[in-house]
Amino acid sequence: MINHLLLICLIIPSYELIKFIDFKKILNHYLITIKKLIKLFKYKTVSDFRKEKLIFHCSKLLIFISFKILFIFFILLIYFYLLNLISESLSNLLISFLGFIETTFILIIYYIFRKKYEKL
Protein backbone atom coordinates (compact mmCIF):
# COMPACT_ATOMS: atom_id res chain seq x y z
CA MET A 1 0.00 0.00 0.00
CA ILE A 2 2.84 2.39 0.83
CA ASN A 3 4.34 1.82 -2.62
CA HIS A 4 1.12 2.90 -4.29
CA LEU A 5 0.98 6.08 -2.23
CA LEU A 6 4.63 6.76 -2.99
CA LEU A 7 3.93 6.16 -6.67
CA ILE A 8 1.21 8.80 -6.53
CA CYS A 9 3.60 11.12 -4.67
CA LEU A 10 6.15 10.53 -7.41
CA ILE A 11 3.91 10.83 -10.45
CA ILE A 12 1.89 13.95 -9.63
CA PRO A 13 4.79 16.28 -8.66
CA SER A 14 6.84 14.98 -11.61
CA TYR A 15 3.97 15.74 -13.97
CA GLU A 16 3.54 19.21 -12.46
CA LEU A 17 7.27 19.94 -12.71
CA ILE A 18 7.37 18.91 -16.34
CA LYS A 19 4.27 20.96 -17.06
CA PHE A 20 5.58 23.99 -15.12
CA ILE A 21 8.95 23.96 -16.86
CA ASP A 22 7.22 23.37 -20.21
CA PHE A 23 9.41 20.43 -21.07
CA LYS A 24 7.63 19.96 -24.39
CA LYS A 25 8.74 23.42 -25.48
CA ILE A 26 12.34 22.70 -24.49
CA LEU A 27 12.38 19.46 -26.49
CA ASN A 28 10.78 21.18 -29.45
CA HIS A 29 13.41 23.91 -29.34
CA TYR A 30 16.11 21.23 -29.20
CA LEU A 31 14.73 19.45 -32.27
CA ILE A 32 14.38 22.70 -34.22
CA THR A 33 18.01 23.57 -33.47
CA ILE A 34 19.17 20.15 -34.63
CA LYS A 35 17.19 20.55 -37.86
CA LYS A 36 18.78 23.96 -38.43
CA LEU A 37 22.20 22.47 -37.88
CA ILE A 38 21.55 19.68 -40.37
CA LYS A 39 20.25 22.19 -42.94
CA LEU A 40 23.35 24.28 -42.43
CA PHE A 41 25.57 21.41 -43.52
CA LYS A 42 23.58 21.02 -46.73
CA TYR A 43 23.99 24.63 -47.86
CA LYS A 44 26.58 24.97 -50.62
CA THR A 45 26.27 28.70 -51.28
CA VAL A 46 27.06 29.85 -47.73
CA SER A 47 30.68 30.74 -47.06
CA ASP A 48 32.76 28.58 -44.77
CA PHE A 49 33.32 31.44 -42.37
CA ARG A 50 29.58 32.01 -42.02
CA LYS A 51 29.00 28.27 -41.58
CA GLU A 52 31.59 28.18 -38.80
CA LYS A 53 29.86 30.96 -36.92
CA LEU A 54 26.41 29.43 -37.33
CA ILE A 55 27.61 25.96 -36.36
CA PHE A 56 29.30 27.38 -33.28
CA HIS A 57 26.14 29.27 -32.32
CA CYS A 58 23.92 26.20 -32.83
CA SER A 59 26.35 24.04 -30.87
CA LYS A 60 26.31 26.42 -27.92
CA LEU A 61 22.53 26.46 -28.03
CA LEU A 62 22.36 22.66 -28.15
CA ILE A 63 24.70 22.35 -25.18
CA PHE A 64 22.66 24.84 -23.18
CA ILE A 65 19.40 23.05 -23.95
CA SER A 66 21.00 19.69 -23.16
CA PHE A 67 22.05 20.98 -19.75
CA LYS A 68 18.50 22.13 -19.11
CA ILE A 69 17.17 18.69 -19.98
CA LEU A 70 19.81 16.96 -17.86
CA PHE A 71 19.05 19.26 -14.94
CA ILE A 72 15.34 18.39 -15.11
CA PHE A 73 16.13 14.67 -15.21
CA PHE A 74 18.57 15.11 -12.34
CA ILE A 75 15.91 16.79 -10.20
CA LEU A 76 13.44 14.01 -10.97
CA LEU A 77 16.06 11.37 -10.23
CA ILE A 78 16.89 12.91 -6.86
CA TYR A 79 13.19 13.07 -6.00
CA PHE A 80 12.78 9.42 -7.00
CA TYR A 81 15.83 8.47 -4.93
CA LEU A 82 14.44 10.23 -1.86
CA LEU A 83 11.12 8.45 -2.22
CA ASN A 84 12.91 5.18 -2.81
CA LEU A 85 14.65 5.59 0.57
CA ILE A 86 11.24 5.34 2.22
CA SER A 87 10.40 2.08 0.47
CA GLU A 88 13.07 0.20 -1.44
CA SER A 89 10.51 -1.81 -3.38
CA LEU A 90 9.22 1.36 -5.11
CA SER A 91 11.79 0.96 -7.87
CA ASN A 92 10.69 -2.66 -8.40
CA LEU A 93 7.09 -1.53 -8.69
CA LEU A 94 8.02 1.26 -11.09
CA ILE A 95 9.85 -0.98 -13.56
CA SER A 96 7.30 -3.80 -13.46
CA PHE A 97 4.42 -4.17 -15.89
CA LEU A 98 1.94 -3.58 -13.07
CA GLY A 99 3.78 -0.38 -12.18
CA PHE A 100 3.59 0.79 -15.78
CA ILE A 101 -0.15 0.19 -15.83
CA GLU A 102 -0.61 1.93 -12.47
CA THR A 103 1.49 4.89 -13.55
CA THR A 104 -0.50 5.26 -16.75
CA PHE A 105 -3.76 4.95 -14.84
CA ILE A 106 -2.69 7.57 -12.26
CA LEU A 107 -1.56 9.96 -14.98
CA ILE A 108 -4.80 9.63 -16.92
CA ILE A 109 -6.97 10.16 -13.84
CA TYR A 110 -4.87 13.10 -12.66
CA TYR A 111 -4.93 14.64 -16.14
CA ILE A 112 -8.74 14.36 -16.28
CA PHE A 113 -9.19 15.87 -12.79
CA ARG A 114 -6.73 18.63 -13.55
CA LYS A 115 -8.49 19.57 -16.78
CA LYS A 116 -11.89 19.45 -15.09
CA TYR A 117 -10.94 21.65 -12.15
CA GLU A 118 -8.74 23.95 -14.23
CA LYS A 119 -11.86 25.28 -15.96
CA LEU A 120 -13.60 26.15 -12.67
C-alpha positions in Angstrom: 0.0 0.0 0.0 2.8 2.4 0.8 4.3 1.8 -2.6 1.1 2.9 -4.3 1.0 6.1 -2.2 4.6 6.8 -3.0 3.9 6.2 -6.7 1.2 8.8 -6.5 3.6 11.1 -4.7 6.1 10.5 -7.4 3.9 10.8 -10.5 1.9 13.9 -9.6 4.8 16.3 -8.7 6.8 15.0 -11.6 4.0 15.7 -14.0 3.5 19.2 -12.5 7.3 19.9 -12.7 7.4 18.9 -16.3 4.3 21.0 -17.1 5.6 24.0 -15.1 9.0 24.0 -16.9 7.2 23.4 -20.2 9.4 20.4 -21.1 7.6 20.0 -24.4 8.7 23.4 -25.5 12.3 22.7 -24.5 12.4 19.5 -26.5 10.8 21.2 -29.5 13.4 23.9 -29.3 16.1 21.2 -29.2 14.7 19.5 -32.3 14.4 22.7 -34.2 18.0 23.6 -33.5 19.2 20.1 -34.6 17.2 20.6 -37.9 18.8 24.0 -38.4 22.2 22.5 -37.9 21.6 19.7 -40.4 20.2 22.2 -42.9 23.3 24.3 -42.4 25.6 21.4 -43.5 23.6 21.0 -46.7 24.0 24.6 -47.9 26.6 25.0 -50.6 26.3 28.7 -51.3 27.1 29.9 -47.7 30.7 30.7 -47.1 32.8 28.6 -44.8 33.3 31.4 -42.4 29.6 32.0 -42.0 29.0 28.3 -41.6 31.6 28.2 -38.8 29.9 31.0 -36.9 26.4 29.4 -37.3 27.6 26.0 -36.4 29.3 27.4 -33.3 26.1 29.3 -32.3 23.9 26.2 -32.8 26.3 24.0 -30.9 26.3 26.4 -27.9 22.5 26.5 -28.0 22.4 22.7 -28.1 24.7 22.4 -25.2 22.7 24.8 -23.2 19.4 23.1 -24.0 21.0 19.7 -23.2 22.1 21.0 -19.8 18.5 22.1 -19.1 17.2 18.7 -20.0 19.8 17.0 -17.9 19.0 19.3 -14.9 15.3 18.4 -15.1 16.1 14.7 -15.2 18.6 15.1 -12.3 15.9 16.8 -10.2 13.4 14.0 -11.0 16.1 11.4 -10.2 16.9 12.9 -6.9 13.2 13.1 -6.0 12.8 9.4 -7.0 15.8 8.5 -4.9 14.4 10.2 -1.9 11.1 8.5 -2.2 12.9 5.2 -2.8 14.6 5.6 0.6 11.2 5.3 2.2 10.4 2.1 0.5 13.1 0.2 -1.4 10.5 -1.8 -3.4 9.2 1.4 -5.1 11.8 1.0 -7.9 10.7 -2.7 -8.4 7.1 -1.5 -8.7 8.0 1.3 -11.1 9.9 -1.0 -13.6 7.3 -3.8 -13.5 4.4 -4.2 -15.9 1.9 -3.6 -13.1 3.8 -0.4 -12.2 3.6 0.8 -15.8 -0.2 0.2 -15.8 -0.6 1.9 -12.5 1.5 4.9 -13.5 -0.5 5.3 -16.8 -3.8 5.0 -14.8 -2.7 7.6 -12.3 -1.6 10.0 -15.0 -4.8 9.6 -16.9 -7.0 10.2 -13.8 -4.9 13.1 -12.7 -4.9 14.6 -16.1 -8.7 14.4 -16.3 -9.2 15.9 -12.8 -6.7 18.6 -13.5 -8.5 19.6 -16.8 -11.9 19.4 -15.1 -10.9 21.6 -12.1 -8.7 23.9 -14.2 -11.9 25.3 -16.0 -13.6 26.2 -12.7 
